[in-house]
Amino acid sequence: MDTLHAGHRSRLREQYYAAQGDGFPDHLLLELLLSYAIPRKDVNPLAHRLLEEFGSLEHVLGATQAELSSIDGIGMQTSVLLQLVFQLHQRMERSAILQGAKTVRLINTDQLGRYALSIGAHDRYETVRLLCFDSALRLIHSCVLAVGSKDEVQMEPRHVIEKAFFHKAASFALTHNHPTGEVLPSKDDIETNRRLTLLSKELDLPLNDNLILGDRCVYSFRFDRVYQFPSADETRSLSLGEYIDELVALDAAAKQRLRDRIREQA
């Protein structure tokens, strides 16, 4: 590695150490992280390319090994480091939420939504997850039931119930993400929830909630509301109408997608 790059990295580390990363833009944080996996190359262009390809630092860290390996300059050592950081972050989040759940029921929508986002918000494809609870509403099991495409996932309600019974659940919740970031339920989402609700009542296995996960927010079928989580200690609750009003401030392409979704549900 030449003296110029060595000096740049040394200054970058010193700046990070002095500020503890506070105020660092995403591309510099990513550049510093990449420098530990690629020690003899200028990784600034690679950091910018990753952010451009995946759209955000969260999505870079949440990308699969196959997706990362498709980027020129990313080898196994680098992809493992990026995924390791993401996995450590997820485990810390889940641990903190479940630690709080010792005195607060996890089925509280705020807590359930935050937990669901911590394990599923960064999935790049629509992914269905099952959460199983004991009779005291403590989480006893969570697992992936199905993985689909970027705009659809197939899920059979009877399969959900069978899995919940298999894990000896006293009740259960279901989640799936919308990689677009918005949580407006589609016609298929609404029909699946209707069938799942009827089947859970028929078999006497309570469905605590069915959540759609988006960008720092969830839609709750149980309460027919959108819960937004702007920060670790703040929650906003909106009706679907209020949520749609906020979405209309998006760019033209996003607005058109929203209009199409609303038209589908009419």
Salt bridges, closest charged atoms under 4 A:
ASP2 OD2 - HIS5 ND1 3.42
GLU31 OE2 - HIS8 NE2 2.74
ASP42 OD2 - HIS5 NE2 3.84
GLU58 OE2 - ARG216 NH2 3.31
GLU67 OE2 - ARG124 NE 3.01
GLU93 OE2 - HIS89 NE2 3.49
ASP110 OD1 - ARG114 NE 3.06
ASP123 OD2 - ARG129 NH1 2.41
ASP134 OD2 - ARG138 NE 2.87
GLU156 OE2 - ARG195 NH2 2.87
GLU182 OE2 - ARG261 NH1 2.43
ASP189 OD1 - HIS176 NE2 3.23
ASP189 OD2 - HIS178 NE2 3.22
GLU191 OE2 - ARG194 NH2 2.72
ASP215 OD1 - ARG216 NH1 3.52
GLU242 OE1 - ARG225 NH2 3.94
GLU246 OE2 - ARG236 NH2 2.82
ASP260 OD1 - ARG263 NH1 2.86
